[in-house]
Amino acid sequence: MAGKRVLIIDDDPDLVEAVSMLLEAEGMEPLAAYGGIEGLEKARKESPDLIILDVMMEDKDGFAVAKEVANDQSLGDIPVIMLTAVAEHAMDTSYAPQAAIKSLEADEWFDKPVDPAALVERIKEFIG
């Protein structure tokens, strides 16, 4: 697990800091981005082992970011975990229509607030 790099893309600095501390405690290297555009740039530059991605961000939402990651040859194999306050209701909202959910290339969904142990366990399953 040492040396595994996880990119956290979320516009909430407190969440980024909390997840970063959780990852560091597990021997992983967190990388932070505070919006979708910055997150895509950092993903292309840093080639992380996994991406944790928020849905609702001002500049570029998580659905658009996940789609770009999936369609980018250099990033397409990176697992994406959506960490969001809308996961439970995503299928019921106009924010995330059925077609968007079906075409989304996320590997896992977690509701905020996230269970830290469950998140770490799933990350380890992806990048062990």
C-alpha positions in Angstrom: 0.0 0.0 0.0 3.0 2.3 0.6 3.5 4.7 -2.2 0.0 4.4 -3.7 -1.3 7.7 -4.8 -4.9 8.8 -4.5 -6.3 11.9 -6.0 -9.1 13.5 -4.1 -11.2 15.9 -6.2 -13.7 17.8 -4.1 -14.5 21.5 -3.6 -14.8 21.1 0.2 -11.3 21.7 1.7 -12.4 20.1 5.0 -13.3 16.9 3.3 -10.1 16.9 1.3 -8.1 17.3 4.4 -10.0 14.6 6.4 -9.7 12.1 3.6 -6.0 13.0 3.1 -5.3 12.3 6.8 -7.1 9.0 6.5 -5.0 8.0 3.5 -1.7 9.1 5.1 -2.5 7.0 8.1 -2.7 4.0 5.8 0.6 4.8 4.1 -0.9 6.3 0.9 0.0 9.6 -0.7 -3.0 11.9 -1.1 -3.1 14.4 -3.9 -5.6 17.2 -3.7 -7.7 19.1 -6.3 -10.4 21.5 -5.4 -12.5 21.4 -8.5 -13.2 19.3 -11.6 -10.9 21.2 -14.0 -8.0 21.2 -11.5 -8.7 17.5 -10.8 -8.4 16.5 -14.5 -5.2 18.5 -14.9 -3.7 16.9 -11.8 -4.8 13.4 -12.9 -3.1 13.8 -16.2 0.1 15.2 -14.6 0.3 12.9 -11.6 -1.2 9.6 -12.9 -2.7 8.6 -9.6 -3.5 5.0 -8.7 -7.2 5.9 -7.8 -9.4 8.9 -7.9 -12.0 9.9 -5.2 -14.4 12.3 -6.9 -17.2 14.6 -5.7 -20.3 15.0 -7.9 -21.4 18.6 -7.3 -18.7 21.0 -8.0 -19.0 24.5 -9.5 -16.5 24.5 -12.4 -17.0 20.9 -13.7 -19.2 18.4 -12.1 -18.1 14.9 -11.2 -20.1 13.2 -14.0 -18.2 15.2 -16.6 -14.9 14.5 -14.9 -15.6 10.8 -14.6 -16.5 10.7 -18.3 -13.3 12.4 -19.3 -11.3 10.1 -17.2 -12.9 7.1 -18.7 -12.4 8.4 -22.3 -8.8 9.4 -21.8 -6.4 6.7 -22.8 -3.8 7.6 -20.2 -6.4 7.7 -17.4 -9.1 5.2 -18.4 -7.7 2.3 -16.2 -7.7 4.4 -13.0 -10.5 3.3 -10.6 -13.0 6.1 -9.7 -14.8 6.3 -6.4 -17.6 8.8 -6.3 -17.9 10.3 -2.8 -21.0 12.4 -2.7 -24.0 13.7 -0.8 -26.3 12.7 -3.7 -25.4 9.1 -4.3 -28.5 7.6 -2.6 -30.8 9.9 -4.6 -28.8 10.2 -7.8 -31.2 8.0 -9.8 -34.2 10.1 -8.7 -32.8 13.6 -9.5 -32.8 15.7 -12.5 -29.2 16.5 -11.6 -28.2 13.0 -12.6 -30.6 11.6 -15.3 -30.7 7.9 -15.9 -28.6 8.2 -19.1 -25.9 10.0 -17.2 -25.8 7.3 -14.5 -25.7 4.5 -17.0 -22.9 6.1 -18.9 -20.9 7.0 -15.9 -17.6 5.3 -15.5 -17.5 5.3 -11.7 -16.4 2.0 -10.0 -18.0 2.7 -6.6 -20.3 5.2 -4.8 -20.0 6.3 -1.2 -22.4 8.7 0.6 -21.1 11.7 2.6 -20.4 11.5 5.4 -18.4 8.5 4.5 -17.6 5.6 6.8 -13.8 5.9 6.9 -13.2 2.2 7.5 -15.4 1.2 4.5 -13.7 3.7 2.3 -10.2 2.5 3.2 -11.3 -1.1 2.7 -12.6 -0.4 -0.8 -9.6 1.6 -1.8 -7.4 -1.3 -0.7 -9.5 -3.7 -2.8 -8.9 -1.5 -5.9 -5.2 -0.7 -5.5 -4.1 -3.2 -2.8 
